[in-house]
């Protein structure tokens, strides 16, 4: 028997976060600028909610066994992985008892652990453990379908059939007879409602574990009640039944099959891994564990409709996705739903991985909707029926077949309809009882639908009907606000204007009758086009992302039975399973197909959509290779390598050789041409990208290519941006097109190779605002970080921005601490705050480093502490947030220098660290009775020691000595001085307050070396060292207890993140070291 489950609609408190508005520049010569006034325009203030507090992934040096291509290599790697993991466990047990808790251990796709630390100061010791390669924050993700509405069992049969026509799945069924039979697909999501008839075997019923279930295995990692945002702990069990709906909808798209609808692969078998409760978020360490379990269970395809904001291809879940692909598993991932609010470079992990399909969304060419009739003395002129979509996240529902009186909002227009110039309708309170006992008719725009509904309800409305700004149907938006108690529905802009015009006359009684039937409504405006919500790429290393797109807008599928059984959802969460279903069909057609071939097939045969504004194809940053053509991907006999041209950055000419392989039985001749896509610009976090018809010049060494059967042919493609009349920072893209000269039927159709390039050096791409123009960054007091953004009032705190200003004194206790408010334009691999002594201008160390920041505004440092008064995580420097090395900081005057890793196309971000802002001075005064001292890190979390990190706001050097006494706590450090001398670690850290690690130095050469295993000294570092060797610990180099009095000024090593090899003595500009 299936266990009983708690079913609940997701409800999330209304977030008072509005989009960031443009801010006028502020002259650096005007220190008297009213920062509070300027900051009122900043509302996009993330509360660091994407980080699971105190949780980290720890990656060890040995590549995961699952990433190896041969069984011999995998076996050898498995042995080394086991040894390294045993050493790490031993280290934490001996040196960090009670301070580091190992939560999950990963052995196959990722070599490492997820851990929880008592404080970030303990993270210092963790980073120094044996064989640690990198440390990453564990992200916390939420399921994010854009839109939700109900459907019923009397919906038109096979509503998914419209998407099957878009992609050729209907032809795969009718001509090839493929159904996915015998193929296992893993769904890592909120579980699957396996009691739904759509997941039964034909003619059978299902209880968990029965032969009638097509959900044949899985695991519940968290339990129904799990919600980390509310502190509800995970309670795992073996029953992955869905109570939220997302996972069931995803599984239905892949392979649902009943009398109501049919998914892409209706005979596929499912493995259900539940990592979400009924509501809320999840921490990604569960997802990584589920990925390993899916591989062990023999999944041929894995779907991950999970992914948040901007990420990079080396994050652990992306790394695991790549390892899955190495094992032959095809991985489909959602690309994200930030297309209408975040701009470019916003694809999420694991879809950011190089060997995972990051899937964008196209809108369905039709959608299911209820029908309502709007009546005025019998009708509204020209309307007999109005299609309407209902919001199921609001518990209240409109009664059916009952006339409901409508009243139009008085604020719908400030001028005549159709101009687009209107006051935000329903965003301000209405007069008392304005809508008493009537349904409010309100136009979209200006504020959230929740605000509109709450204002209408306060004015006596019994419900709300909102109509679109555009002529087409407004798909039902999930308000998800528990304060909204009235029903809400949504209609098209065209119908809404007609009803509003009639209802606003005042002398006509207009009623709305909601009918119980459902209809399919053609989408003539956005159908077959990229969905507005679908996130823009490219990848953070200039990869072509998304890889391609699939139907994801207005998709009808299964839903938990207690929640209605069926629903229409929108999001890249719906596009990814559609692609996964196509991969299942490809696996059935060819069981030996692996990710690489599937990628060449799917991307090579995809069909780019044409952008109406420019008449050109949409940029690859929006649609990748284009819309999936599943039929062509399965049947085409010609493959192209490489399947995409990622030409990275710069305005130089580039060329690529393409191999065309004909696996068919007859020769094929192609004509070669160029299809330009619109160029795209979105620098400096521009929310709405700009497009241009200017593009790259593409040439070929041949315009006709013939490929004999069983043979291959070569084609050289060259491109340049020099002739494009575009300034820097534009992304140019398009497609090399191979068109058969004859009709070869299903075996050979049109092939396309997407290309993409940035027309200027990526290292110069804007990452942070110009600090000289303000208003950010700024220095303030910790209570500022409690601010939720406009329209909430700013706290009464001091603010300063310029280096010649001063704040304080600060006791560094409670909320009496300095905080930095800053924003970034671009995804950042490392952000750090360096502390300097304002009296001597000598570097003290790193007070904070953050290894993964998304674009946007935030407060730093953030801590592991909670403000008891508000329940919020405290932001501000208190001394408890040392990352690697700690030392005492005396009372005095200090300042921060903010540093950031410049963008690049390789993993060597450590070499690209640059300073960009010097803060005002901070006065630290703890008082004579205070014995607790603050700490800073003498190393931030991983930078190259090949070059000295510099900061532009000050001209002082950072190589002057800083004396540390035996009362300091100093861990292993790597130091790069301005004379290119490298100081290396010689021992592992012993976390006691009476020891430091021994340091040694080696003379810089151009030879790459690892840290030495013996202690030494040099002229560049003087120290008196006493070393006591500890017993062997069975995991490589023995720890040494060392007491040192040192005169070394420690430089950054950024050991929190990928540890650099020491490549000293090379004179170069690290920002140009791009692969």
N, C-alpha and C positions, 0 to 999 in steps of 0.2 A: 504493500500500500504506500502511496505517496504521503509524505508527512504533510500536515496542514501548514499553510503559509499565510503570512500576513501580507495582504495586498493593500497598497496605498498609492495614490497619485503623488508624484513628486511635488513637493512644495518648497520653495526657497524664498527667504525673506527678500523683500524688495531692496536691491542695492542702489544706494544713492550715488551712482557713478555715471556721469555724463561724458560725452566725448570731449577730448581735449580741444580747446579752441586756439586759434592763432594768437600769438602774443607779440605785441609790438616790441621791437628791439629797444634795449635800454643802454644808453651810453655808459661805457666804463668810467668816463670822467664825471659821472653824476652819482656819487655815493649816497646822495640824499633821496634817491628814488624810493617811492612808496611801494616796497615789496609786497606788503599785504594787499594793496589794491591790485597789483599786477597778478598776484597768485590766485585771486578769485576766479580767474579764467581757467585755472588748472583744476580739472576734475577727474582726470583719468589717473587715479592714485592707487595702483595695485597694492594690496596689503600683504604682498608676498605669499598669497594663499596657494600658489602653485608649489610651494616647498613644504614637504612634510616635516614638521618641527623635529629637529635632532636626529633625523634619519638620513643615512648616507649609503650609497653603493661604494664598495671598495673593490677595485680591480687589481688583480695581481699580474705579474709580468708575463708569465707563460700564456701564450694564446690558448684559448679554450679548445679542448679536443674536438668539439663539433665544428670548429672552423677549419680543420685539417681536411685535405682533399684525398688522402690515402689512409687505409686502415692501419698501416704500419706507423705512419706519422701520428695518427690519432691515439694509438696505444702508447707510444712514447710520450706524447703530450699528456695523456691521462696520468701517467706515473708522476711526471713533474708537477702537474696540477695538484695531485693528492699531497705531494711533499710540501709544496708551498702553502697549501691551505692548512695543513697540520702545523706548520711553523707559525702561521698567523694566529691560529687558535691558541697555541702555546704562549705566544707573546702576550696576547690580550689577557690570558688567565694569570700570567705571572706579573705583568707590569701594570695592568689596568683592571684589576679585579673590582667589580661593582661599578666601573665607569664606562665600559663598553659592553653592550649586549649584542650578541650575534642573533639576528632575527631569521635570516634565510641564507642557505648555502647553495651556490650554483656550481655545477660540475661539468656541464656539457656545452651549452651555448655561450657561457660567460664564466670566466675563471674569477670567482670572487664571492662576496657576501653582501647582504644588506645588514646594516648595524644601526643600533641606537646608542648615542653617546649622552652622558650625563650633562656635559657642557661642551661648548666649542673649544674650550681650553684643552679638554681631553682629546679633541681631534688632532691637536698638535702631536701627541704621542702616537696616535693611530697612523698618521701619515708617515711616521718614521719606522713603522713595523717592517719586518723582513719582506722583501719582494713586492712592496706596494708600488704599483705603477701609476694609479690615479684614484682620486676620490671624487665622487659626484653627489650632488644632492638628490634625494629621492623626490621626484615630482608627485604632486597630488592632482589627479585629473578628474574631470566631470564629464559625464555623457552629455553631448550637446547637439541633439537634433534641433534643427532650426524651428520646425513647426510641427504641431501635433493636432490631429483631429480624429473623431471616431468614424468608424464605418460599420456597417451591419452586414449580416449574412445575406440580405436581399440585394446587395450591391451587384452591379453588372458583372457577370462571370468573367474571370480572368482579366481584371483591370490591368495586371502586369503585362497583358498581351500587347499594350501599346509600346511599352519599353522593349518587349521582345521583337517588335517590328523595327524599332529604332536600331537595334544591335544585330539583327540577323539570327537571334536565338530561335525564332519561329522556324527558320529554314533548317537549322541544325536538327530540330525535332522532326520536321516533316520529311526532309531529304536524307538525313544521316541516322535518324533514330537514336540519337544519344540522349541519355537521361541522367547520367552521373552514377549509374548503378555500380555498387561495389567500391566507390571512392569515399574515403574518410576525410571529412573537413572539420577542423577544430574552430569553434566559435568562442573566443575569449572576450567575455562581455558580462551581462547581468544574468546569465543563465538562459535556459530555454524552457518554455512552457510545453513540456513534452506530453501533457494531457490534451493538447490541442489536436484536433483531427488532421491538421495539416502535417503533423509529424508522425502519424501512424503509418504502419505498413499497409498496403492495399488489403482491404477486407478484414483488418484486425484492429484491436484497440490496445491501449498501452497503459500499464502501470510501471513505475520505475523499475527497470531491470527486466521487464517482460520481453518476450520474443516479438511482440507487436510494436515495439518502439524503434523508430529510426534514430533516436538519440541513444547511442549504444554505450556511452561512457562519459566520464567527466568527473568534476569535483567542485564542491562549494568551498572556496577559500575563506569566506567571510561571514556567511549567514545573513538572514533577512534584515536584522536590526543594524547591521554595520553601517556607520556613517562617521568617518574620521573627523568631519567638520564639527560634529556635535560631541566628539569624544566617545562615541559608542564603540566598544571593542569588537574585533572580529571573533566569531564563533563558528569555526569551520565544521563541515560535515560532508557526507558523500552524496548529497542530493542537490543537484544544481537547478532546481525548478525556479523559474523566473517569476518575480513578483513586481518588477519595475516596468517591463515591457520592451525595452530597447533590444535586448538580446534575442527575444522571440521574433521581433520584427526583422532583425538582421538575418536570423536563420531562415525565416520564411522567404526572404528575397533569394537566398542561396538555393533553397530546395524545398520550400513548402509545397504541399499538394493536397487539396481537398476539393469539394464541389464548388468552392467560391473562387479560388485563385490558384495559380500554379507558378512556382518559382522557376529559377533558371535551370536547376538540375534536380528535378522532382524525385529522383530515387537515390540521391546521395545519403550517406550516413553521417551522423553528427557526433562529435565529442564536445560536450558543454563544460566550459571552465568559467565558473561564476566568480568574478572579482569585484562586483558591486552588490550592495544591499538593495533594498527596495527604493531607497532614496539616497541622494548625496553623491559623494566622490569615492575614489579609491587611491591608494598609494601604489606606485608602479612597481614596487618590489613583488607584489602579488602577481602582476602581469608577467614579469620576467620568469617567475617560477612556473606559471602556467604554460609559457612558451616551451620551456624544457620538458614539461610533462606531455605536451602535445606531440613533440618529436618522439618521445619514448613510446607513446601509444600508437605510433604509426600513421599520424595524419599526413596526407598528401598535400593538403592545402590548409593554410591557417588564415583566418580573418581577424583583424584587429581594428574594429571601428572605435578606436580610442586614440586620442591625440589632441594635444592642446595647441599652444602658441609656438612661436618660432623656436626651432631646435636645430641640432647639428647631427651629422652622420656618425659621430663617435660616442653618442650617448648610449648607455648600456642596452636599452631596449632596441635601438637601431643596430647596435653591434650584434645582438642576439638574432635579429631578423636576418642579417647578412649570414650568420652561421647556419640558420635554418636553410637558407638558399643553397649553401654549400652542401648540405645533406640532401638536396634534391627537392626540398619542400618549397611550394610556391606561396609567398606571403603577400596578402592584400591588406592595405592599411588606408584609413581615411586620411585625407590631407589637411583637414581642418575647415572650420566654418567662420573664418575671420575676413572673408572677402569684402564685406560691406562696411567694415569698421577699422581695419588695421593696415591696409596698404600692402606693399610687396614684401617679400622675404618672410612670410608667415606660415610656412609649412611646418607641421608638427612631427615629432617622433612617435612611433618607429618608422613612419612613412618617409622620414628624411634619410633612412638608410639607403646605401647604394644598391643593395640587392633586395629591396622591398618595393612593391608597387605603392607609391604614394598616389592615391586616387582622387582626382577632382570630380566635380559633379556637373551634370547637364540636367536641365529641367525636362520633365516628362512632357510629351506632346499632348497629354490629356490628364485629367485628374477626376477623382470621384468627389461629388459634392451633394449635400442635401439640397432640396428645392424649397424656396419660400415664395409666396406670392405677395406683392405689395399692392394694396387696393386703395383707391380713392374714389368714392362713389362708384365702386365697381372695379376700377383699375386706375393705375397711373398711366397716362397717355404713352403708348408705345411699349408698355411692359405688361406681359401677362404672367411671366414667371421670372424670378430672380434667383440665380444660384447663390448659395450661402454655405459657408464653412463654419463649424462650431468649435469652440475651444473646450477640450475635455479636461484641461487642467483646473478649470473652475468647477466646483461641485454642482452648482445650480445649472439647470437646463431649461430651455424654453419648452413650454408645452406644445404638443403637436396638434394640428388641425383646430387651433383656437385663434381667432382674430385678436391681435395685440395692437393697441393704439401706439402710434409713433409720434415723437415730437423732435423736430430738428434743433440742433444746437444753434444758438445765435451767433456763435463765433466761427462758423465754418469758413467764412471768407471775410477779408477786410476790403476786398474789391471783387469785381465780377468773377464768376467761375471760369476756370480754364486758363487763367493767367499764370497760375502757379504761385502767386504772391498772396499768402494768407497768414493770418495769425494762428499760432499753434492752437488747434481746436481742442477744447477740453483740458488744456494744461493748467488753467486757472480755475478756482472754484466758481460754480454757477450760483445764481441767486437761490435763496432758500425755496425749496419745493418747486423749482422750475420744471422738473420732469415728473412731478408727482403722479404716480400710478401709470406712467407711460414708459415706453422703450426709447432710450436716447439714441439719436442718429448723429454720429460724430465722425469727422474726417481724420484720417491717419496723419501723423506728423507732429513734430514739435516737442514731444515727450513720449514716455512709454505708454502702452495700452493700459497698464495697471493704473497709472495716474489718471488717465481718462475715465476708466471705469469707477475708480474711487470717487472722483469728483461728481460723476453722474449719479452714483448711488447716494452720495451725501445730499444731492438735490432731489431725491425721491424717486429716481429711476428704478424700474423693475427689471431692466436689462439694458444692454448696450449693443448696438449694431455699428460697427466701424467700416468705413469704405475706403478704398485704396486711393493713393495719389495718382496712380497710373490707371489706364482704362481697364486692364485685365483684372481677373478675380484676385482678391486678397486672400491668399491661403491662410488657413487658421493659425494664428499665433498662440503659442503656449504662454499665457500670462504668468502662471505659476506663482501667484501671490496669495497667501492664505487670508489676507485682509479683504480680498475681493469676494463678495457674496452673491453678486448678481450674474446671470448668464451673459455670455459675450459671443457674438458671431461676427462674421466678416464677409463683405460683398465687394464687387468690382467697383472701380472708380466711375465707370460709365453708368452703371445702375444706380450707384449711390448719388451721383449728381442729379439724376432724374427724380429719384425719390425725395432728395433734399429740396430740390426746386419746388416740388409739389407741396411737401409738408411745411415748408417755411412760409407759404402764402398766408397761413393763419386762418383762412376761411374754409379749409378743406380738411376733413378727417381722413388720415391715412392710417391704414392698419397693415400689419404683417402677419401672415399666417404661415407657420412652419409646418411643412408637409413631411410625412414619414418616409417618402420614397427617396431613392438616391439616383443620380444620373451621372454619366460621364460627360465632363465639360471639356471641349477642345481648348488647348492652350495655344492660341494663334500668335501670341506676342513673344513669349520667351521659350516656348517649346523647342527642343532641339538646340538650344543655346547654352553656354556655360551658366550655371546658377550664380546669381549675384552673391550668395553667401559663400561660395567655394573659395577657399583661401588662395592667394597669389603666392607663387614661388618668386624667384628660383630658390634653390637650396642655399644655405649659408656659405657653402664653398663654391657657389656658382654652378651647381648641378642643375640639370633640367628637371625641375619639379613643379607641378605634379608630373608623374611619368605619362599618364594619359587620364581619360575621364570616362565615366559611366553614368547611366541615369541615377540621379539621387534627389531630384526635386519633385515632390508630390508622388510618393511611392506608396502603394497600397500593399499591406502584408499582414501577417498574423500578429496577434497581441494576446496577452494573458486572458484566459476565459473570464475571470472575475472583473476584468477591466473592459469587457466588451467583445473580445475575441479577434477584432480586426481594427486597424487604424491606418491612416495615411500620415507618413512622416516625411520630413525633408532634411537633408544634410549629407555631407560626404560620408557619414556613417551608413547611409543607404547606398551610396555609389560603390563603396569598397566591397560589400558582399555581392553586389551584382558582378563585379569583376572576379571575385572569388568563385562564384557559380560558373562563370565562363571557364575559369581555370580547371574546375572539376570536370567539365565536359571535355576539355583538351586532354586531361589526364586519362579519361576513359578512352578517347580516341587513340592516344599514344601514352601508355603507362610509363614509358621511360623519359617523357618530357620533363625537363628541369627548368628552374627559374630563368636561366640565361636564354634558352630557346623560346620559352613562353614570352619573355620580354621582347625578343626580336620579332616574334610573330605578332604580338598584340600591338606594339608600337609601330611596326612597319606597315600594318594594314589599317590603323586608326584613321578617322576622317576628321580633319580640322573644320571647325565651324567658322563662318564668316562674320566678322564684326560689322554691325550695321553702320556705325559712325564713320568708319574709315573705308569700308568696302574691302578690307584686307582680312586675312585670317586673324583670329585672336592671337595674342602673344603666347608663346610656349609657357610663359610664367603663369598663365591662366588655365590653359587647356592641355599642356604637355603635347603629346603627339596628336591629340584630338579625341573624338568619341570612339569608344570601343566598337569594332566590327567583329563580333564573336565568330560569325560564320567564316569570314575571311581568315581570321587568326587560326582557326582549326584546319581549314582546307588548303590554304596557300602552300605551294610547293617551293617557293623561292624565298630564301633568307638573306638578309643583309648584315654584314659586320663591318664596322660598328653600327649599331642601330640608332645611335644619336651622336651628334657632334657638339660636345661641350667645349667650346673654344675659349672659355674663360674670359680674360680681360686684356685691355690694351688696344691701341689703334694700329698695330702692325698687321701685316698680311699673314694669314695662316692657311695651311693646306692639310687635307686628310685623304688617305687612301681608303677606298671602300671596296669590299669584296662582295660580289653578288654570286650566290651559290644556287644553282638550279638542280633541285632534287626530283624534278619531273621527268617525263619520258620523251619530251620533244623540245626542240630549241625554242627560245623565247627572245624576241627582240624588243628593246625598250627605247623610247625617246626620253631624253633627260632634260628636265626643265627646273625652274626655280619658282616656288610660290612664296612670296614675301608675306610675313606677318606684320601687324602693326608694331612699331617700336613702343616701348613703355618706359616711363620715368616715374619714380616714386621716392626720390632721395629725401632725406630728412623727415622720414616717417610721414610722408604725405598720405593722408587718409584715402583720397580718391586719386588713383594714378592718372597721369597724363599720357595721351597716345599721339603718335605721329605716323605719317605716311612715309617719311624718310626711312631708309633701311640699308642693309648691307648689300654690297655688290658681290654676287656669287658667280663664279665661272667654273667650267668643267674642261677636262682634257678631251672629252668626246661628248657628242650630243646624241649618238646612236650607239647602243651597246647590245650585242647579241651574246647569249649564254647558251652553250650546248648542253644537252641533257647529261646530268651527272658531272658537270664541269663548273668552273667558276670564271668570272671575269672581273677585271679591276677597273675602277673609276676614280680619278683624282678630282677632288672638289676643293676649290680655294675661295676664300672670302676676305673682304676688307671693309672697314668702316670709314676709310679716309674720305670717301666721296659723299658720305651722308652729312647733310647740313644740320648737324645736331651738336649741342654742347656736351660736356662731360656728363657721365653718370647715367646715360641712357642704355637700356638693354635692348639689343637688336636680335631678332629671331626670324625663323621661317622654316621652309621645308624644301629639301631636294626631292623632286618628284620623278619617279620612273613609271612611265605609262606604256603598257603593252601596245604594240602596233597592230596586233590581231586580238580577237576575242578568244581567250583560252579558257573561258568558263570559270568554274570555281577554283581551278588549280593555279591561276596566276592572274591577279588583278593589279590595280594601281598600288605602288609601294611608295612610302614617304620616309624620309630621314630628317627628323627635326634637328635644327642647329640653333645655337644661342651664344651670344657674346656680349660682354660689357665693353663699351667703347672707350674706357679710360682705365688707368691702373686701379685695381680693387683696393690696394693699400691706401689710396687717397680717398676712398669712399667715406662720406660723412658718417661718423659714429655717434658723436656727441655735439651739442650746440657749441657755438663760439662763446667761450667763457667771458670774453670781453664785452659781449652784447647782452648777456643776461636774458631773463631774470634768474635763470638757474645756470649752474649750481649755486646753492646758498648754504650758509651755516645758521642753525637756529637751536632751539631747545627741544628736548624730547617730546613735550606735549604736542608739538606741531604734527608729529606722526600719528596722533589720534584723529587728526582731521580727515573727514571722509570726502572732502571736496565740495564745491559749490552745489547747492546754495547754503550748505551748513556754514555757520560763522567760523572764522579763523580763531584759533586760540590766542590769548593775549600773551604772546611770546616775543622775544627780541629776535631780529633777523639781521644778517649782514652777509655781504657777498664779496667784497673786495679785500685784497690782501692787507691793506692799510687800516682795516677796521678791527675791532676787538670785541669779543663776547666773554661773559663770565663775571665772577668766578663760578666754577662748577665743583661740586663735591664728588661727582661721579657716583652718586647713590640714588636709588629710586628713579624718579623722573628728572632729577637734577643732573642732566648730562647733555653734552652737545650732540646734535644730529645733523647729518648732511642730507639735503634734499637735492636730487639731481635727476636728470632724464637722459635717456639714450635714444638715438634714432634707429639703431640697428641691433640685431642680436649680437651679444657680446660674450665671448668665451671666458673673459676674466675682467673683473672690475676690482680695483684695490684702492685702499686709502693708506698712504704712507704718513707716518707721524714724524715731524721735524721739531727740534728744539728751536724756538723762535729767537732765543738769545744768541746761540752759536750757529744757527742754520745747519746743524748737523742732523743727519738722519738718525732717528731713534729706532725705527723699525716699522713693521706693518701692523696697523691697528685692526685691519679688516680686509678680507678678500672674499670675493663672491664669484664662483666659477661658472655662472651661467645666467646672464641677465637678458630678459626679453626687452624689446623696445618699449619705452614708456617711462613714466615718472614714479619714483619711489624714494624711500627714506633709508639711510644707511649710517652706521652699521645696524643690522637688526640682531636681536639677541634671542636666547632661549628663555628669557624671562617673560612673565605675564603681568600686566598691570591689574592688580586686584580690583581696582575701582571700575575699570571698563571691560576687563576680560580680554583685552587686545594684547598681542605680542608687542613688547617694548622695542622701539628702535632708538638707538643712541649709543655713544661710546661710553662704556662703563669700565672697561679693562678686562671684562670676562670673555671677550670674544677674540682672544689671541688664537691664531690659526695653527701656527707651527712652533715658533720659538717665543718664549715669554721672558721678559726682564722687567725690573722695577722702573717705574716712571715717577720721578719726584714731583712735588708741587712746583709749579712754574708756568711758563707761557710756551704754547706749542701751536703748530698749525698742521693741517693735512695737505697733502698733495694727492689729488685723484688721478689714478692711472687706469688705462684701459688697453685691452689687446686690439690692435688694428685688425680689420678683416683680412682674410687670406684664403687661398685655395688649398692649403695643406694643413697638417696638424701642428705645425710649428708656431703656434700662437705665442709661445713664451718669448720668441724673438721679436714679437711685434708689440710688446708692451710700451706704452708711451704715456707721459704725464700730460694732463690737459687743464688743470685748474689748481691754483693755490688758494686755500681757504683763508678767511680772517683768522686772527690769533685767538686762541682759547686760553683763558686763565684757569689753572687747576689749583684749588685750595681745599684740601680735605679737612683741615683743622689739626691742631697739635695732638688731640686725643685719638686721632684716627691711626690705626695700625695697619689696616688693610690697604695695600697699594694696588694700583691698577697695572695692567700688563698690556704690552703690545707685542706684535709678532715681528721678529727680526727677519722673518722670511714670509713672503706672501705665498700664495698657493701655486707655484710652479712657473718660473720664467727661465729663460736660457741664461746660463752663466757665460755665454759666448760674448755678450756685450753688456755694458753697464746701462741699467735703466736710468733714464734722465727725465727731468720734468722741465717744461719750458718756463713756468712762472717765476723761477728763481735761478740765479746764475751761480749759486754756490755749488761746490762739488760735494759728493756724498762719500768720499773716501777717507775723511778724517776719522781718527780713532775714537771709539767710545769705550771707556773702561767699564767693565762689569766686575763686580765683586763676587766673592764666594757665596753671598746670600742670594744671588740671582739664580733664576731657573733658565738654563739655556739648553736647547736641544740641538741636534745635528743641523748644521747649516752649510750651505755652499755659497761662497763669496766671490763675486767678480769685481775687481777693482778697476780704477780708471787706467791702470798700467797693464791691463789685460792679464793679470796674474790670477789664477783660479785657486781658491781655497776649498779643499774638498773634505768631506766627512770621513772619519776613520773608524767610527764605531756606531753602534745603535744606541738609541736613547734609553736611559734609565730614569723613569719619571719620579725623581725625588727632588726635594728642595735644596739639597746640599751638593748636587753634582751638575756638571756640564759635560757635554760631549767633547771629546778631543777633536782638535782641528789640525789640519795639515795643509800644505800648499804644494802645488806643482807649477813649474814654469810653463807659461802658455806656449803651445805649439799649434800647428794646424792639424795635428793628429787627434782623432776622436778617441777619448779614453773614458773608462769608468772610474768611479770613486775608488781610491786605493784602500787596501785593507790594513795598512800599517800606519802608525802615526809618524809625523815628521814636522819640522818647523822650517820657516824660511824668513828672509828679510822682510817680507811683506806682512808677516803676522808673528808677533812675539807672544809667547805664552809660557807659563810655568805649569807643567802638567804632572800630576801623580795618577798613575793608572793601576787599578787593581783588577786583575782578570777574574771573571766569574766562571763558574763551572760551565761545561758544555750544555747546550740546550737542545741539541739534536736537530737544528734547522739552519745549518750554514754558519755564517760568521757569528762568533760569540759576542754577546754584549760586554762592554767594559764599563766599569764605574770609574769616572774621571772627575777630578777636581781641578779646575783651571782658573787662573787669573789672567784674563786676556785683554790685549789692547787692540783687538781687531774690530774694525767698524763693519758689522755684518751687512752685506748686500743681499738683495732679494734672490731667492731660488724658487719660489712658487711651488713648493713641494706638494701642495694640495691641487691636484691636477696632474697632467702627465709630467713625469720627471725628465728633464733634459739630459741628454748625454753632453759631456763637456767638450765642446769644439772651440777651443780657445785660440786667440791670436789671429782671427780672421777679421780683417777690416772690411766691413760691408754695411749696407743699410738694411737691417732686418726686414723693414717693411716691404722690400722688393724681393725677398726670398720666396717667390711664389712658384709652386710646381705647375 
